[in-house]
């Protein structure tokens, strides 16, 4: 997507977030009216923030899987270990 489209979607999401907060502020007891919104950019924003929060877990998983694969595919056994 072009930068114009991404900027438009960011402004769209921000505007609907403001409208949703205004609606909730005007009548907080009304549980029947809510605004749900989404744009093509929304998934990218959520997944990017989640990925950066879990970088240490991802790296630990990669290291663990690499060591596991090396041990399973290599010729480590008790005879050659001595």
PDB file of N, CA, C and O in Angstrom:
ATOM      1  N   UNK A   1       0.840  -1.179   0.000  1.00  0.00           N
ATOM      2  CA  UNK A   1       0.000   0.000   0.000  1.00  0.00           C
ATOM      3  C   UNK A   1       0.888   1.245   0.000  1.00  0.00           C
ATOM      4  O   UNK A   1       2.009   1.235   0.509  1.00  0.00           O
ATOM      5  N   UNK A   2       0.367   2.283  -0.569  1.00  0.00           N
ATOM      6  CA  UNK A   2       1.144   3.523  -0.626  1.00  0.00           C
ATOM      7  C   UNK A   2       1.059   4.255   0.714  1.00  0.00           C
ATOM      8  O   UNK A   2       0.209   3.950   1.550  1.00  0.00           O
ATOM      9  N   UNK A   3       1.942   5.210   0.899  1.00  0.00           N
ATOM     10  CA  UNK A   3       1.957   5.983   2.144  1.00  0.00           C
ATOM     11  C   UNK A   3       0.681   6.808   2.307  1.00  0.00           C
ATOM     12  O   UNK A   3       0.220   7.027   3.427  1.00  0.00           O
ATOM     13  N   UNK A   4       0.107   7.268   1.184  1.00  0.00           N
ATOM     14  CA  UNK A   4      -1.147   8.030   1.262  1.00  0.00           C
ATOM     15  C   UNK A   4      -2.265   7.176   1.848  1.00  0.00           C
ATOM     16  O   UNK A   4      -3.034   7.635   2.693  1.00  0.00           O
ATOM     17  N   UNK A   5      -2.347   5.937   1.392  1.00  0.00           N
ATOM     18  CA  UNK A   5      -3.389   5.035   1.890  1.00  0.00           C
ATOM     19  C   UNK A   5      -3.156   4.705   3.361  1.00  0.00           C
ATOM     20  O   UNK A   5      -4.100   4.702   4.152  1.00  0.00           O
ATOM     21  N   UNK A   6      -1.911   4.429   3.733  1.00  0.00           N
ATOM     22  CA  UNK A   6      -1.614   4.120   5.133  1.00  0.00           C
ATOM     23  C   UNK A   6      -1.915   5.311   6.040  1.00  0.00           C
ATOM     24  O   UNK A   6      -2.438   5.137   7.141  1.00  0.00           O
ATOM     25  N   UNK A   7      -1.588   6.513   5.586  1.00  0.00           N
ATOM     26  CA  UNK A   7      -1.895   7.714   6.372  1.00  0.00           C
ATOM     27  C   UNK A   7      -3.400   7.924   6.502  1.00  0.00           C
ATOM     28  O   UNK A   7      -3.889   8.292   7.570  1.00  0.00           O
ATOM     29  N   UNK A   8      -4.141   7.689   5.404  1.00  0.00           N
ATOM     30  CA  UNK A   8      -5.592   7.826   5.446  1.00  0.00           C
ATOM     31  C   UNK A   8      -6.192   6.817   6.420  1.00  0.00           C
ATOM     32  O   UNK A   8      -7.074   7.168   7.204  1.00  0.00           O
ATOM     33  N   UNK A   9      -5.725   5.567   6.380  1.00  0.00           N
ATOM     34  CA  UNK A   9      -6.246   4.547   7.289  1.00  0.00           C
ATOM     35  C   UNK A   9      -5.919   4.878   8.742  1.00  0.00           C
ATOM     36  O   UNK A   9      -6.740   4.638   9.627  1.00  0.00           O
ATOM     37  N   UNK A  10      -4.732   5.426   9.000  1.00  0.00           N
ATOM     38  CA  UNK A  10      -4.379   5.823  10.370  1.00  0.00           C
ATOM     39  C   UNK A  10      -5.308   6.936  10.857  1.00  0.00           C
ATOM     40  O   UNK A  10      -5.767   6.899  11.999  1.00  0.00           O
ATOM     41  N   UNK A  11      -5.589   7.922  10.006  1.00  0.00           N
ATOM     42  CA  UNK A  11      -6.505   9.002  10.380  1.00  0.00           C
ATOM     43  C   UNK A  11      -7.923   8.470  10.574  1.00  0.00           C
ATOM     44  O   UNK A  11      -8.631   8.910  11.480  1.00  0.00           O
ATOM     45  N   UNK A  12      -8.340   7.530   9.732  1.00  0.00           N
ATOM     46  CA  UNK A  12      -9.663   6.902   9.834  1.00  0.00           C
ATOM     47  C   UNK A  12      -9.818   6.180  11.168  1.00  0.00           C
ATOM     48  O   UNK A  12     -10.826   6.350  11.854  1.00  0.00           O
ATOM     49  N   UNK A  13      -8.827   5.379  11.536  1.00  0.00           N
ATOM     50  CA  UNK A  13      -8.875   4.640  12.801  1.00  0.00           C
ATOM     51  C   UNK A  13      -8.873   5.610  13.980  1.00  0.00           C
ATOM     52  O   UNK A  13      -9.609   5.407  14.946  1.00  0.00           O
ATOM     53  N   UNK A  14      -8.063   6.652  13.915  1.00  0.00           N
ATOM     54  CA  UNK A  14      -8.003   7.639  15.001  1.00  0.00           C
ATOM     55  C   UNK A  14      -9.337   8.362  15.152  1.00  0.00           C
ATOM     56  O   UNK A  14      -9.805   8.572  16.271  1.00  0.00           O
ATOM     57  N   UNK A  15      -9.947   8.740  14.043  1.00  0.00           N
ATOM     58  CA  UNK A  15     -11.232   9.450  14.094  1.00  0.00           C
ATOM     59  C   UNK A  15     -12.327   8.564  14.688  1.00  0.00           C
ATOM     60  O   UNK A  15     -13.110   9.018  15.522  1.00  0.00           O
ATOM     61  N   UNK A  16     -12.381   7.317  14.267  1.00  0.00           N
ATOM     62  CA  UNK A  16     -13.398   6.420  14.818  1.00  0.00           C
ATOM     63  C   UNK A  16     -13.132   6.100  16.284  1.00  0.00           C
ATOM     64  O   UNK A  16     -14.074   5.890  17.047  1.00  0.00           O
ATOM     65  N   UNK A  17     -11.886   6.060  16.684  1.00  0.00           N
ATOM     66  CA  UNK A  17     -11.562   5.860  18.099  1.00  0.00           C
ATOM     67  C   UNK A  17     -12.058   7.050  18.922  1.00  0.00           C
ATOM     68  O   UNK A  17     -12.600   6.872  20.013  1.00  0.00           O
ATOM     69  N   UNK A  18     -11.872   8.256  18.399  1.00  0.00           N
ATOM     70  CA  UNK A  18     -12.366   9.456  19.088  1.00  0.00           C
ATOM     71  C   UNK A  18     -13.887   9.456  19.183  1.00  0.00           C
ATOM     72  O   UNK A  18     -14.442   9.792  20.229  1.00  0.00           O
ATOM     73  N   UNK A  19     -14.565   9.085  18.103  1.00  0.00           N
ATOM     74  CA  UNK A  19     -16.029   9.029  18.104  1.00  0.00           C
ATOM     75  C   UNK A  19     -16.518   7.984  19.103  1.00  0.00           C
ATOM     76  O   UNK A  19     -17.488   8.216  19.824  1.00  0.00           O
ATOM     77  N   UNK A  20     -15.855   6.847  19.146  1.00  0.00           N
ATOM     78  CA  UNK A  20     -16.233   5.787  20.081  1.00  0.00           C
ATOM     79  C   UNK A  20     -16.081   6.246  21.531  1.00  0.00           C
ATOM     80  O   UNK A  20     -16.943   5.973  22.366  1.00  0.00           O
ATOM     81  N   UNK A  21     -14.981   6.945  21.828  1.00  0.00           N
ATOM     82  CA  UNK A  21     -14.772   7.455  23.189  1.00  0.00           C
ATOM     83  C   UNK A  21     -15.803   8.522  23.545  1.00  0.00           C
ATOM     84  O   UNK A  21     -16.284   8.563  24.677  1.00  0.00           O
ATOM     85  N   UNK A  22     -16.148   9.392  22.581  1.00  0.00           N
ATOM     86  CA  UNK A  22     -17.171  10.412  22.815  1.00  0.00           C
ATOM     87  C   UNK A  22     -18.514   9.776  23.113  1.00  0.00           C
ATOM     88  O   UNK A  22     -19.213  10.194  24.035  1.00  0.00           O
ATOM     89  N   UNK A  23     -18.877   8.765  22.336  1.00  0.00           N
ATOM     90  CA  UNK A  23     -20.147   8.074  22.531  1.00  0.00           C
ATOM     91  C   UNK A  23     -20.201   7.427  23.909  1.00  0.00           C
ATOM     92  O   UNK A  23     -21.232   7.472  24.581  1.00  0.00           O
ATOM     93  N   UNK A  24     -19.111   6.838  24.321  1.00  0.00           N
ATOM     94  CA  UNK A  24     -19.063   6.204  25.639  1.00  0.00           C
ATOM     95  C   UNK A  24     -19.110   7.247  26.757  1.00  0.00           C
ATOM     96  O   UNK A  24     -19.720   7.020  27.802  1.00  0.00           O
ATOM     97  N   UNK A  25     -18.462   8.387  26.527  1.00  0.00           N
ATOM     98  CA  UNK A  25     -18.430   9.446  27.542  1.00  0.00           C
ATOM     99  C   UNK A  25     -19.811  10.091  27.711  1.00  0.00           C
ATOM    100  O   UNK A  25     -20.205  10.431  28.826  1.00  0.00           O
ATOM    101  N   UNK A  26     -20.553  10.260  26.589  1.00  0.00           N
ATOM    102  CA  UNK A  26     -21.870  10.889  26.647  1.00  0.00           C
ATOM    103  C   UNK A  26     -22.868  10.049  27.426  1.00  0.00           C
ATOM    104  O   UNK A  26     -23.679  10.584  28.181  1.00  0.00           O
ATOM    105  N   UNK A  27     -22.811   8.735  27.245  1.00  0.00           N
ATOM    106  CA  UNK A  27     -23.781   7.866  27.903  1.00  0.00           C
ATOM    107  C   UNK A  27     -23.090   6.570  28.318  1.00  0.00           C
ATOM    108  O   UNK A  27     -23.209   5.566  27.615  1.00  0.00           O
ATOM    109  N   UNK A  28     -22.374   6.565  29.436  1.00  0.00           N
ATOM    110  CA  UNK A  28     -21.622   5.368  29.832  1.00  0.00           C
ATOM    111  C   UNK A  28     -22.501   4.194  30.243  1.00  0.00           C
ATOM    112  O   UNK A  28     -22.045   3.051  30.236  1.00  0.00           O
ATOM    113  N   UNK A  29     -23.765   4.463  30.602  1.00  0.00           N
ATOM    114  CA  UNK A  29     -24.642   3.362  31.024  1.00  0.00           C
ATOM    115  C   UNK A  29     -25.241   2.610  29.838  1.00  0.00           C
ATOM    116  O   UNK A  29     -25.790   1.523  30.020  1.00  0.00           O
ATOM    117  N   UNK A  30     -25.147   3.165  28.625  1.00  0.00           N
ATOM    118  CA  UNK A  30     -25.715   2.522  27.450  1.00  0.00           C
ATOM    119  C   UNK A  30     -24.759   1.449  26.938  1.00  0.00           C
ATOM    120  O   UNK A  30     -23.714   1.757  26.365  1.00  0.00           O
ATOM    121  N   UNK A  31     -25.124   0.202  27.147  1.00  0.00           N
ATOM    122  CA  UNK A  31     -24.277  -0.913  26.722  1.00  0.00           C
ATOM    123  C   UNK A  31     -24.689  -1.466  25.354  1.00  0.00           C
ATOM    124  O   UNK A  31     -24.012  -2.338  24.809  1.00  0.00           O
ATOM    125  N   UNK A  32     -25.796  -0.963  24.799  1.00  0.00           N
ATOM    126  CA  UNK A  32     -26.306  -1.540  23.556  1.00  0.00           C
ATOM    127  C   UNK A  32     -25.708  -0.905  22.304  1.00  0.00           C
ATOM    128  O   UNK A  32     -25.802  -1.491  21.225  1.00  0.00           O
ATOM    129  N   UNK A  33     -25.105   0.261  22.412  1.00  0.00           N
ATOM    130  CA  UNK A  33     -24.531   0.920  21.237  1.00  0.00           C
ATOM    131  C   UNK A  33     -23.018   0.999  21.403  1.00  0.00           C
ATOM    132  O   UNK A  33     -22.514   1.635  22.329  1.00  0.00           O
ATOM    133  N   UNK A  34     -22.311   0.352  20.501  1.00  0.00           N
ATOM    134  CA  UNK A  34     -20.855   0.416  20.472  1.00  0.00           C
ATOM    135  C   UNK A  34     -20.408   0.531  19.026  1.00  0.00           C
ATOM    136  O   UNK A  34     -21.106   0.083  18.116  1.00  0.00           O
ATOM    137  N   UNK A  35     -19.269   1.119  18.819  1.00  0.00           N
ATOM    138  CA  UNK A  35     -18.705   1.232  17.475  1.00  0.00           C
ATOM    139  C   UNK A  35     -17.494   0.310  17.395  1.00  0.00           C
ATOM    140  O   UNK A  35     -16.548   0.427  18.175  1.00  0.00           O
ATOM    141  N   UNK A  36     -17.544  -0.593  16.447  1.00  0.00           N
ATOM    142  CA  UNK A  36     -16.411  -1.469  16.162  1.00  0.00           C
ATOM    143  C   UNK A  36     -15.842  -1.043  14.815  1.00  0.00           C
ATOM    144  O   UNK A  36     -16.590  -0.862  13.854  1.00  0.00           O
ATOM    145  N   UNK A  37     -14.557  -0.886  14.740  1.00  0.00           N
ATOM    146  CA  UNK A  37     -13.937  -0.384  13.516  1.00  0.00           C
ATOM    147  C   UNK A  37     -12.643  -1.137  13.242  1.00  0.00           C
ATOM    148  O   UNK A  37     -11.987  -1.657  14.145  1.00  0.00           O
ATOM    149  N   UNK A  38     -12.309  -1.170  11.972  1.00  0.00           N
ATOM    150  CA  UNK A  38     -11.093  -1.857  11.549  1.00  0.00           C
ATOM    151  C   UNK A  38     -10.688  -1.323  10.179  1.00  0.00           C
ATOM    152  O   UNK A  38     -11.536  -0.939   9.374  1.00  0.00           O
ATOM    153  N   UNK A  39      -9.410  -1.305   9.933  1.00  0.00           N
ATOM    154  CA  UNK A  39      -8.893  -0.920   8.621  1.00  0.00           C
ATOM    155  C   UNK A  39      -7.846  -1.954   8.220  1.00  0.00           C
ATOM    156  O   UNK A  39      -7.416  -2.757   9.047  1.00  0.00           O
ATOM    157  N   UNK A  40      -7.449  -1.937   6.991  1.00  0.00           N
ATOM    158  CA  UNK A  40      -6.433  -2.878   6.526  1.00  0.00           C
ATOM    159  C   UNK A  40      -5.135  -2.751   7.303  1.00  0.00           C
ATOM    160  O   UNK A  40      -4.396  -3.725   7.452  1.00  0.00           O
ATOM    161  N   UNK A  41      -4.864  -1.589   7.782  1.00  0.00           N
ATOM    162  CA  UNK A  41      -3.647  -1.311   8.528  1.00  0.00           C
ATOM    163  C   UNK A  41      -3.710  -1.862   9.953  1.00  0.00           C
ATOM    164  O   UNK A  41      -2.666  -2.083  10.567  1.00  0.00           O
ATOM    165  N   UNK A  42      -4.899  -2.086  10.486  1.00  0.00           N
ATOM    166  CA  UNK A  42      -5.070  -2.489  11.884  1.00  0.00           C
ATOM    167  C   UNK A  42      -4.314  -3.769  12.211  1.00  0.00           C
ATOM    168  O   UNK A  42      -3.644  -3.850  13.241  1.00  0.00           O
ATOM    169  N   UNK A  43      -4.417  -4.769  11.341  1.00  0.00           N
ATOM    170  CA  UNK A  43      -3.732  -6.034  11.600  1.00  0.00           C
ATOM    171  C   UNK A  43      -2.221  -5.835  11.637  1.00  0.00           C
ATOM    172  O   UNK A  43      -1.540  -6.408  12.487  1.00  0.00           O
ATOM    173  N   UNK A  44      -1.703  -5.039  10.735  1.00  0.00           N
ATOM    174  CA  UNK A  44      -0.265  -4.770  10.713  1.00  0.00           C
ATOM    175  C   UNK A  44       0.213  -4.062  11.965  1.00  0.00           C
ATOM    176  O   UNK A  44       1.287  -4.368  12.484  1.00  0.00           O
ATOM    177  N   UNK A  45      -0.579  -3.113  12.457  1.00  0.00           N
ATOM    178  CA  UNK A  45      -0.205  -2.388  13.678  1.00  0.00           C
ATOM    179  C   UNK A  45      -0.170  -3.320  14.880  1.00  0.00           C
ATOM    180  O   UNK A  45       0.769  -3.280  15.674  1.00  0.00           O
ATOM    181  N   UNK A  46      -1.194  -4.157  15.014  1.00  0.00           N
ATOM    182  CA  UNK A  46      -1.271  -5.069  16.160  1.00  0.00           C
ATOM    183  C   UNK A  46      -0.168  -6.113  16.091  1.00  0.00           C
ATOM    184  O   UNK A  46       0.495  -6.383  17.092  1.00  0.00           O
ATOM    185  N   UNK A  47       0.033  -6.700  14.920  1.00  0.00           N
ATOM    186  CA  UNK A  47       1.054  -7.750  14.817  1.00  0.00           C
ATOM    187  C   UNK A  47       2.459  -7.181  14.999  1.00  0.00           C
ATOM    188  O   UNK A  47       3.319  -7.853  15.569  1.00  0.00           O
ATOM    189  N   UNK A  48       2.709  -5.972  14.534  1.00  0.00           N
ATOM    190  CA  UNK A  48       4.035  -5.369  14.718  1.00  0.00           C
ATOM    191  C   UNK A  48       4.315  -5.097  16.190  1.00  0.00           C
ATOM    192  O   UNK A  48       5.414  -5.369  16.674  1.00  0.00           O
ATOM    193  N   UNK A  49       3.340  -4.566  16.897  1.00  0.00           N
ATOM    194  CA  UNK A  49       3.568  -4.287  18.323  1.00  0.00           C
ATOM    195  C   UNK A  49       3.730  -5.579  19.107  1.00  0.00           C
ATOM    196  O   UNK A  49       4.530  -5.637  20.041  1.00  0.00           O
ATOM    197  N   UNK A  50       2.992  -6.608  18.747  1.00  0.00           N
ATOM    198  CA  UNK A  50       3.108  -7.894  19.440  1.00  0.00           C
ATOM    199  C   UNK A  50       4.449  -8.548  19.150  1.00  0.00           C
ATOM    200  O   UNK A  50       5.072  -9.105  20.054  1.00  0.00           O
ATOM    201  N   UNK A  51       4.897  -8.490  17.919  1.00  0.00           N
ATOM    202  CA  UNK A  51       6.177  -9.100  17.565  1.00  0.00           C
ATOM    203  C   UNK A  51       7.328  -8.450  18.322  1.00  0.00           C
ATOM    204  O   UNK A  51       8.222  -9.147  18.800  1.00  0.00           O
ATOM    205  N   UNK A  52       7.317  -7.124  18.437  1.00  0.00           N
ATOM    206  CA  UNK A  52       8.408  -6.446  19.123  1.00  0.00           C
ATOM    207  C   UNK A  52       8.386  -6.701  20.620  1.00  0.00           C
ATOM    208  O   UNK A  52       9.431  -6.642  21.267  1.00  0.00           O
ATOM    209  N   UNK A  53       7.217  -6.984  21.186  1.00  0.00           N
ATOM    210  CA  UNK A  53       7.142  -7.310  22.608  1.00  0.00           C
ATOM    211  C   UNK A  53       7.674  -8.707  22.883  1.00  0.00           C
ATOM    212  O   UNK A  53       8.183  -8.969  23.973  1.00  0.00           O
ATOM    213  N   UNK A  54       7.565  -9.605  21.915  1.00  0.00           N
ATOM    214  CA  UNK A  54       7.927 -11.004  22.120  1.00  0.00           C
ATOM    215  C   UNK A  54       9.228 -11.405  21.438  1.00  0.00           C
ATOM    216  O   UNK A  54       9.445 -12.589  21.184  1.00  0.00           O
ATOM    217  N   UNK A  55      10.093 -10.451  21.137  1.00  0.00           N
ATOM    218  CA  UNK A  55      11.338 -10.762  20.435  1.00  0.00           C
ATOM    219  C   UNK A  55      12.195 -11.728  21.242  1.00  0.00           C
ATOM    220  O   UNK A  55      12.802 -12.630  20.665  1.00  0.00           O
ATOM    221  N   UNK A  56      12.259 -11.566  22.553  1.00  0.00           N
ATOM    222  CA  UNK A  56      13.091 -12.466  23.372  1.00  0.00           C
ATOM    223  C   UNK A  56      12.559 -13.888  23.336  1.00  0.00           C
ATOM    224  O   UNK A  56      13.337 -14.841  23.290  1.00  0.00           O
ATOM    225  N   UNK A  57      11.238 -14.041  23.357  1.00  0.00           N
ATOM    226  CA  UNK A  57      10.650 -15.387  23.287  1.00  0.00           C
ATOM    227  C   UNK A  57      10.905 -16.018  21.920  1.00  0.00           C
ATOM    228  O   UNK A  57      11.190 -17.212  21.825  1.00  0.00           O
ATOM    229  N   UNK A  58      10.804 -15.223  20.878  1.00  0.00           N
ATOM    230  CA  UNK A  58      11.045 -15.740  19.530  1.00  0.00           C
ATOM    231  C   UNK A  58      12.500 -16.176  19.385  1.00  0.00           C
ATOM    232  O   UNK A  58      12.776 -17.242  18.835  1.00  0.00           O
ATOM    233  N   UNK A  59      13.425 -15.363  19.870  1.00  0.00           N
ATOM    234  CA  UNK A  59      14.845 -15.716  19.777  1.00  0.00           C
ATOM    235  C   UNK A  59      15.157 -16.957  20.608  1.00  0.00           C
ATOM    236  O   UNK A  59      15.928 -17.811  20.171  1.00  0.00           O
ATOM    237  N   UNK A  60      14.571 -17.071  21.799  1.00  0.00           N
ATOM    238  CA  UNK A  60      14.784 -18.261  22.627  1.00  0.00           C
ATOM    239  C   UNK A  60      14.252 -19.501  21.916  1.00  0.00           C
ATOM    240  O   UNK A  60      14.875 -20.560  21.981  1.00  0.00           O
ATOM    241  N   UNK A  61      13.121 -19.386  21.244  1.00  0.00           N
ATOM    242  CA  UNK A  61      12.566 -20.505  20.491  1.00  0.00           C
ATOM    243  C   UNK A  61      13.449 -20.908  19.327  1.00  0.00           C
ATOM    244  O   UNK A  61      13.632 -22.097  19.068  1.00  0.00           O
ATOM    245  N   UNK A  62      13.996 -19.934  18.627  1.00  0.00           N
ATOM    246  CA  UNK A  62      14.881 -20.231  17.498  1.00  0.00           C
ATOM    247  C   UNK A  62      16.144 -20.930  17.978  1.00  0.00           C
ATOM    248  O   UNK A  62      16.580 -21.907  17.370  1.00  0.00           O
ATOM    249  N   UNK A  63      16.736 -20.439  19.067  1.00  0.00           N
ATOM    250  CA  UNK A  63      17.951 -21.065  19.609  1.00  0.00           C
ATOM    251  C   UNK A  63      17.650 -22.480  20.085  1.00  0.00           C
ATOM    252  O   UNK A  63      18.423 -23.401  19.819  1.00  0.00           O
ATOM    253  N   UNK A  64      16.535 -22.661  20.786  1.00  0.00           N
ATOM    254  CA  UNK A  64      16.157 -23.994  21.275  1.00  0.00           C
ATOM    255  C   UNK A  64      15.947 -24.964  20.119  1.00  0.00           C
ATOM    256  O   UNK A  64      16.431 -26.094  20.167  1.00  0.00           O
ATOM    257  N   UNK A  65      15.234 -24.539  19.087  1.00  0.00           N
ATOM    258  CA  UNK A  65      14.985 -25.417  17.940  1.00  0.00           C
ATOM    259  C   UNK A  65      16.280 -25.728  17.195  1.00  0.00           C
ATOM    260  O   UNK A  65      16.454 -26.848  16.714  1.00  0.00           O
ATOM    261  N   UNK A  66      17.185 -24.768  17.089  1.00  0.00           N
ATOM    262  CA  UNK A  66      18.465 -25.009  16.419  1.00  0.00           C
ATOM    263  C   UNK A  66      19.279 -26.049  17.174  1.00  0.00           C
ATOM    264  O   UNK A  66      19.824 -26.973  16.569  1.00  0.00           O
ATOM    265  N   UNK A  67      19.362 -25.905  18.484  1.00  0.00           N
ATOM    266  CA  UNK A  67      20.104 -26.886  19.290  1.00  0.00           C
ATOM    267  C   UNK A  67      19.450 -28.256  19.194  1.00  0.00           C
ATOM    268  O   UNK A  67      20.147 -29.263  19.075  1.00  0.00           O
ATOM    269  N   UNK A  68      18.136 -28.312  19.242  1.00  0.00           N
ATOM    270  CA  UNK A  68      17.411 -29.578  19.140  1.00  0.00           C
ATOM    271  C   UNK A  68      17.690 -30.262  17.800  1.00  0.00           C
ATOM    272  O   UNK A  68      17.993 -31.455  17.759  1.00  0.00           O
ATOM    273  N   UNK A  69      17.588 -29.512  16.717  1.00  0.00           N
ATOM    274  CA  UNK A  69      17.822 -30.090  15.386  1.00  0.00           C
ATOM    275  C   UNK A  69      19.267 -30.551  15.253  1.00  0.00           C
ATOM    276  O   UNK A  69      19.521 -31.614  14.686  1.00  0.00           O
ATOM    277  N   UNK A  70      20.213 -29.777  15.760  1.00  0.00           N
ATOM    278  CA  UNK A  70      21.619 -30.182  15.695  1.00  0.00           C
ATOM    279  C   UNK A  70      21.853 -31.477  16.467  1.00  0.00           C
ATOM    280  O   UNK A  70      22.584 -32.354  16.007  1.00  0.00           O
ATOM    281  N   UNK A  71      21.244 -31.595  17.621  1.00  0.00           N
ATOM    282  CA  UNK A  71      21.421 -32.817  18.425  1.00  0.00           C
ATOM    283  C   UNK A  71      20.753 -34.019  17.773  1.00  0.00           C
ATOM    284  O   UNK A  71      21.316 -35.114  17.786  1.00  0.00           O
ATOM    285  N   UNK A  72      19.580 -33.842  17.210  1.00  0.00           N
ATOM    286  CA  UNK A  72      18.853 -34.958  16.601  1.00  0.00           C
ATOM    287  C   UNK A  72      19.516 -35.407  15.303  1.00  0.00           C
ATOM    288  O   UNK A  72      19.619 -36.608  15.057  1.00  0.00           O
ATOM    289  N   UNK A  73      19.960 -34.487  14.479  1.00  0.00           N
ATOM    290  CA  UNK A  73      20.516 -34.849  13.180  1.00  0.00           C
ATOM    291  C   UNK A  73      22.005 -35.190  13.226  1.00  0.00           C
ATOM    292  O   UNK A  73      22.539 -35.756  12.271  1.00  0.00           O
ATOM    293  N   UNK A  74      22.669 -34.856  14.308  1.00  0.00           N
ATOM    294  CA  UNK A  74      24.100 -35.157  14.385  1.00  0.00           C
ATOM    295  C   UNK A  74      24.307 -36.594  14.848  1.00  0.00           C
ATOM    296  O   UNK A  74      23.346 -37.305  15.142  1.00  0.00           O
ATOM    297  N   UNK A  75      25.544 -37.005  14.908  1.00  0.00           N
ATOM    298  CA  UNK A  75      25.856 -38.386  15.278  1.00  0.00           C
ATOM    299  C   UNK A  75      26.347 -38.478  16.718  1.00  0.00           C
ATOM    300  O   UNK A  75      27.296 -39.201  17.020  1.00  0.00           O
ATOM    301  N   UNK A  76      25.695 -37.745  17.588  1.00  0.00           N
ATOM    302  CA  UNK A  76      26.047 -37.858  19.002  1.00  0.00           C
ATOM    303  C   UNK A  76      25.512 -39.184  19.538  1.00  0.00           C
ATOM    304  O   UNK A  76      24.316 -39.463  19.446  1.00  0.00           O
ATOM    305  N   UNK A  77      26.388 -39.978  20.085  1.00  0.00           N
ATOM    306  CA  UNK A  77      25.967 -41.180  20.800  1.00  0.00           C
ATOM    307  C   UNK A  77      26.988 -41.447  21.892  1.00  0.00           C
ATOM    308  O   UNK A  77      28.014 -40.769  21.950  1.00  0.00           O
ATOM    309  N   UNK A  78      26.732 -42.419  22.758  1.00  0.00           N
ATOM    310  CA  UNK A  78      27.588 -42.639  23.922  1.00  0.00           C
ATOM    311  C   UNK A  78      28.972 -43.153  23.525  1.00  0.00           C
ATOM    312  O   UNK A  78      29.939 -42.913  24.247  1.00  0.00           O
ATOM    313  N   UNK A  79      29.088 -43.848  22.406  1.00  0.00           N
ATOM    314  CA  UNK A  79      30.392 -44.365  21.985  1.00  0.00           C
ATOM    315  C   UNK A  79      31.281 -43.221  21.505  1.00  0.00           C
ATOM    316  O   UNK A  79      32.440 -43.128  21.908  1.00  0.00           O
ATOM    317  N   UNK A  80      30.756 -42.361  20.658  1.00  0.00           N
ATOM    318  CA  UNK A  80      31.543 -41.255  20.126  1.00  0.00           C
ATOM    319  C   UNK A  80      31.681 -40.109  21.121  1.00  0.00           C
ATOM    320  O   UNK A  80      32.530 -39.237  20.941  1.00  0.00           O
ATOM    321  N   UNK A  81      30.873 -40.098  22.151  1.00  0.00           N
ATOM    322  CA  UNK A  81      30.912 -39.027  23.133  1.00  0.00           C
ATOM    323  C   UNK A  81      32.172 -39.096  23.995  1.00  0.00           C
ATOM    324  O   UNK A  81      32.646 -38.072  24.487  1.00  0.00           O
ATOM    325  N   UNK A  82      32.719 -40.317  24.179  1.00  0.00           N
ATOM    326  CA  UNK A  82      33.910 -40.488  25.026  1.00  0.00           C
ATOM    327  C   UNK A  82      35.068 -39.861  24.402  1.00  0.00           C
ATOM    328  O   UNK A  82      36.165 -39.896  24.959  1.00  0.00           O
TER     329      UNK A  82
END
